[in-house]
């Protein structure tokens, strides 16, 4: 069987049965890469439009035929199977690509192997400026792979420190900090590694470097956790330990905080990272306050944060399974579910499927349906949602859409820097696109009348991300639910007026739904 090998991590290279193939024409190289990565047939018209977007249909098809001819000449063999309608890599031809091998190593937990395979960013130095759709595809693929590398390096640093291999930890942490020089979390990993190696001078130099970059590039002060780490030597910053539980063959990251008699499971919106959330002072203060009400259980849904990436779109049913797996792993027999934003539909599904496992349901800034319908007029239409998604993904890596999610913090440079870093760490534009599409298509309206748990719905009056009418809709259709309208425009629950949600959780923990004194 013939073997075609593709080096895609770095500038692309091609080999056929070990022989180096020179593809001087960049669009020929792009076509081979795209077909190999597609893993199946690609319509001729799609390929033609991708590579010759400005040409009319007939001219694009003609250029595609000439390109296929040049590929055949370069390889000395027919490596692309072409029909009248589609193109694909020739059946029987074995394809090996380092990008796919990297992903498989990550999936298998072979993190050292994965880190070794990642020799450069996806198609580094290779571009087709006149092909915006191809460039966008490359961008999403590159960011998804970089996100997985960051995740692998973070786990390797932790494993090396825990195993006493401080030198190995420093090597991985140095690479991590170089990947994202403006990530204070990456710098903290390197500081910890230097401290584990007994090199306080190097740790202090790294701390100074981190502070200088934050000051000069972002105009923000260092997080107290960074300063505390430098003061405390090799002590860990105050952050709960991250654990994992497997469900459907996917590893879900979770944490437990506090030791109260009641369990509170916080189900996040579409973006989460159980470790990076602790870096924001307001979010940390909220989590600390919530953990004094009961044992707080946090987790990243599949495909997000420190949990495994998934190929399929995560459904509300999948989120319900994640909740159940995390509760079982944490030894929680019953819990109060707190569903924030897009986490709400998964909580509603869980409440219907496992009524014996929850003591109550709290929904914050949540919704029953992801897009507009004639009888659900207060959401975006599918077309409007897709445009919003494009805008969000176009700004990924920066503080994308913070004006929508937290308008009160739109001019706060530290909040903007934290949100940008959280987005980069939590996912990539390509990886999060499927989750956003699943949210757009979600619809749990038929389940609302089946919820029997005590329910509290809270929503900010001026919420720009999810309109307050969506909260009123939930409360009106869940039997016995109480609705609390909170002042403000911020969608994030840890920003602005926070007392109502904490009071509501405290009341539900105590088996009441009325108002209670604000927590100190």
PALUM-725036 format. One record per residue (C-alpha): z, y, x. Coordinates in steps of 0.02 Angstrom, whole numbers, plus 32768, in hexadecimal, padded with zeros to 4 digits. Each point is the difference from the previous one (the first is absolute). Layout:
<nodes>
ZYX
...
</nodes>
This chain:
<nodes>
800080008000
7FD280AB8044
808B807C801E
7FF580BC7FF1
809380608049
802480B47FD2
80718075805E
802F80847F81
80A5803D8047
7FB980818075
7F4880298017
7F9F7F727FAD
7FB87F708065
7F9B7F6A7FC5
7FEA7F51804A
7F9B7F6B7FC4
803D7F5B8049
80508062808D
7F6580688029
801780BC7FF9
7F8D80527F80
7FC980B38016
7FE4805D7F5D
7FC480AB8035
7FDE80387F4D
80A880347FB6
7FCC7FDF7F4D
7FCF7F4F8031
80AE7FE98049
804E804D7F65
7FA07F8A7F8E
80377F668062
80B5803B7FFE
7FFF802A7F47
7FB57F587FCE
80757F9E8071
8098805B7FB9
7FC37FEF7F4C
80127F438008
7F7B7FE87F7A
7F5B80427FBC
7FE280BB7FFC
7F7B80487F8D
7F698044805E
800B80A47FA3
80B780138032
7FD87FE480B7
7F6A80757FFA
8063808B7FAC
80927FE88077
7F95801B809B
7F7780757FC1
805680697F7A
7F848090800B
7F627F977FF0
7FB07FD47F5A
800F7F4C7FC8
7F567FC88041
8017805180AB
80B07FB98011
7FC37F507FDA
7F7580128080
807B80388086
80717F6F7FD2
7F707F85801B
7FDA804C80AC
80B87FF6802F
80097F497FCF
7F697FDF806E
805380578095
809F7F9B7FE6
7F9B7F5F8003
7FA8803680A1
80A480328054
80587F5C7FD8
7F667F948019
80307FA87F61
800D801C7F45
80B8802B7FEA
7FEC80577F57
7FCB7FA47F65
7F9680747F93
7FCC7FE37F4D
7FA580777F8D
80A680417FBD
80847FE98087
802D7FEB80B6
80857F958053
802A7FB080A6
7F987F61800D
805B7F687FB7
80367F898089
8019808C807D
80B680088038
804380B1800C
809680318069
803E80B37FFB
80978040805E
803280707F6D
800D7F687F8E
805D7F9D8086
807C8090800E
801F7FFF7F44
80157F437FFE
807F800A808E
806280857F9F
7FFC7F937F63
80417F6B8063
808C80648050
7FB37FED80AE
802680B2802D
7FEF7FF080BD
7F547FB67FE8
7FD380887F84
8038808B8077
7F997FB1808B
7F647FF77F94
800880B87FD3
7FA780498097
7FC4809F7FAB
7FE880517F57
7F7E7FB87F8C
7F518031803B
804980838075
7F768073803F
7F817FBD7F84
7FC780727F74
7F6F80267F8B
801680B87FD3
7F6F7FFD7F85
804C7F6E7F9E
809D80427FA9
801F7F627F98
7FFA7F94809C
80738079805B
807A7FFC7F6E
7FFE7F418001
80247FFF80BB
808C807E7FEA
80597F987F7C
7FEC7F618067
803E8055809E
8099804A7FAB
802D7F597FAF
7FFB7FA880A9
8063808B8057
80837FF47F77
80137F46801F
800E801D80BC
808C807F7FE4
805A7F837F91
7FEB7F758082
803D806E8090
809A80387F9E
802F7F4B7FE0
7FDF7FD180B6
8070808B8041
808E7FC67F8F
7FE77F4A8032
7FFD802880BA
80A080677FF7
80577F7A7F99
7FC67F7B807C
803B805F8099
7F5180258040
801480BC8016
7F6B80108074
7F8E7FB17F7E
804A80747F7C
7FD88098806C
7F4A7FC78016
7FE57FEA7F45
805E809F7FD2
7F9C8066807E
7F617FC57FAD
804980267F54
802C80B38031
7F53801A804A
7FAF7FC87F5C
805680897F9D
804B80878073
804080647F6A
80627F6E7FB7
80B8801C8022
80207F4C7FCC
7F8D7FC1808B
805B806C807F
80A77FBB7FC4
7FC17F4F801E
7FD8803180B3
80A880578017
80587F637FC3
7F9A7F938074
802B806C8098
80B77FFD7FD0
7FFA7F427FEE
7FB77FFA80B0
80928069803F
7F8F8093802B
805980937FAF
7F9D807F8066
7F5C7FBB7FB9
804A80017F51
803380B58011
7F5480308045
7FB07FAB7F6B
8074805B7F8B
7FCF80A68050
7F487FD37FF0
80157FD67F48
805E80A27FDD
7F7E8068805C
7F6F7FB27FA0
805880177F59
802880B4802A
7F5680318047
7F8E7F9C7F8E
806080007F5D
808280888013
808D7F8C7FC8
80A97FCD8045
80297F4C8030
804C7F8D7F80
80BE7FE98012
7FE17F468018
7FA2802480A2
808C80708042
80837F817FCB
7FA37F75805B
7FFC806580A1
80B9802A7FF1
80367F517FD3
7FA57FA8808C
7FC17F557FD1
804D80047F52
7F8B7FE77F6E
7FDD80947F8E
80557FEE7F58
7F7E7F9E7FA1
80117F5E7F9F
7FB47F64804A
7F537FD37FBF
7FED7F4D7FC5
7F6D7F9D7FBA
7FE47F877F72
7F5F7F9F7FDF
7FAF80007F54
7F517FC17FDB
7FEC7FE980BC
802280BA801B
80968045805F
805D808A7FA3
806F80768065
80A7802F7FB2
80A9804E8029
80AC7FFF7FB0
80788093800C
80B2800C7FC0
80727F7B7FB9
802C80367F50
80197F817F74
7F5C802E7FAB
7F517FE88048
7F7F808A7FF3
7F4B7FD5802B
7F9380978029
7F497FDD7FDE
7F968083805A
7F62805A7FCF
7F597FDE8052
803C803880AD
809A7FBB8056
80447FCD80AA
80B37FBF7FFF
8023804380AE
7FA180A58003
8051803C7F5F
80A58010805E
7FB380848072
7FFC80847F77
80AB80517FEF
7FF5801C7F44
7FC57F4E7FE1
80897FB98071
808480667FA3
7FBF7FBF7F58
80007F4B803C
80B180138045
803B80487F59
7FAA7F747F9C
804C7F7B8072
80AE803F7FD1
7FDC7FD27F4A
7FDA7F4A8029
7FA67F93807D
7F5580518014
7F6B7F8D801F
7F5F804F8043
7F5A7FAD8021
7F4A80228027
7F867FB77F84
7F7A7F8B8042
7F79805B805F
807280948027
8077803A8088
80497F718065
7FC77F7A7F85
7F647F998020
7F56804A7FDB
7FA17FA57F77
7F497FEB7FDA
801380047F42
803480957F97
80BC7FF57FDC
801D7FF07F45
809A80267F98
801A7F447FF4
80027FF780BE
8080808D8009
806E7FA17F84
7FF67F668070
802E806A8097
809980447FA4
80387F507FD3
7FE87FBF80B2
80618091804C
808F7FEC7F84
80097F458025
7FFD802080BC
808980837FF1
806B7F8C7F95
7FF680727F69
801B7FA67F5A
7FEB809D7F96
7FD180B1802C
7FDA80AC7FBC
7F478022801E
7FD080B18030
7F4380157FF7
7FBC809E804F
7F53803D7FCF
7F817F738015
80907F85801A
802B80117F48
7F787F8E7FB8
80377F718072
80B480197FC6
7FC77FFA7F4B
7FA57F5D8021
809D7FBA8053
806D80387F6F
7F937F9E7F87
7FED7F66806F
80B47FF4803F
807480547F81
80927F97803E
7FF2804880B0
801C80B97FDD
808F80687FBE
7F9580967FD7
7F6280618026
7FEE80B18042
7F52804D8009
7FE280A08063
7F5F80627FF4
7FA97F637FC5
7F717FD17F8D
7FBC7F737F94
7F4880138028
7FA7803C809B
7F6D80577FAE
7FD580587F5D
7FD87FAC7F5C
7FE380487F51
80B47FD57FD2
8044802D80AE
7FBA80AF8021
807A80408084
7FBA7FA28098
7F6580208069
7F5D7FB47FC9
7FBF7F768071
7F82807A804A
80868084801F
80727F7D804C
7F777FC78077
7FE480B58037
80BB8016801E
80027F5E8064
7F70803F806B
805E80A18022
809F7FA2802D
7FA87F898076
7F9D808D8050
80A58052802F
80547F61803C
8059801380A6
803580B07FCF
807A80327F76
7F827FCC7F7C
8023803F7F4F
80B0803B8028
7FDA80957F90
7FF17F857F70
80917F8D802A
807E8082803D
7FC480B37FE1
80AA80468030
7FE57FBA80B0
7F49802F8013
802A80848082
808B7F9F8057
7FB87FCE80AA
80817F78801E
7FE17FB17F56
7F458009801C
800F7FAB80A9
80707F777FB9
7F8B7FDE7F6C
7F687FF88073
80597F848071
803B7F997F6C
7F4E7FF17FBE
7FBE7FC880A9
808A7F7F8014
7FFF7FC17F4D
7F477FD97FF0
7F518036802C
7F7A80507F93
7FA07F5E7FEE
80987F947FE0
804D80747F7E
7F5D80157FA0
80147F577FAA
80B280287FCD
7FC980A67FB6
7F767FAA7F9F
807E7F827FBD
806D80907FC6
7F6C80557FAB
7FDD7F607F9E
80B67FD57FD9
80327FFE7F48
80AB7FC07FC8
7FFE80527F54
7FFF7F567FA7
80A27FD3805B
806880977FD0
80387FBE7F57
80397F5F8055
807D80538075
80B17FD77FC6
806680448092
806180A47FF2
7F828081803D
800D80B18042
7F618066801D
8007809E8069
7F7080778022
7FF080AD804A
7FBD807E7F85
7F7C80478076
7FD47F60805F
7F51801B8048
7FDE7F4A802D
80307FAC7F5B
800B806F7F65
80A480057FA3
7FA87FBE7F63
7FEE7F59805A
80BE7FF5800C
801680307F4A
7F827F787FD1
80657F7B805C
80A480347FB0
7FB480067F52
7FBD7F4E800A
808F7FA58057
80837FD37F7E
80A080658016
7FC2805A809C
804C80AA8028
7F93808C8046
804180858078
7F8F8092802A
802B804880AB
7FD680AF803C
7F828018808D
7F527FD28038
801E7F82808B
7FCD7F4B7FE5
806F7FBB808B
80AC7FD27FBE
805E8033809F
7FBE80B37FFC
8040808E7F93
80827FDC7F7A
803E7F518028
809F7FF67F9A
7FB17FC47F5D
7FB77F61804C
809E7FD68061
806A80207F67
7F8C7F957F97
80097F70807D
80BD80118007
800C7FFB7F44
7F917F667FF5
80667FA98087
809C80227F9A
7FAA7FBF7F64
7FEB80AA7FAF
7F69806D7FDF
805180A87FE2
8013808F807C
80847FF28088
8049807C807B
7F8F80298092
80247F988099
80578059808D
</nodes>
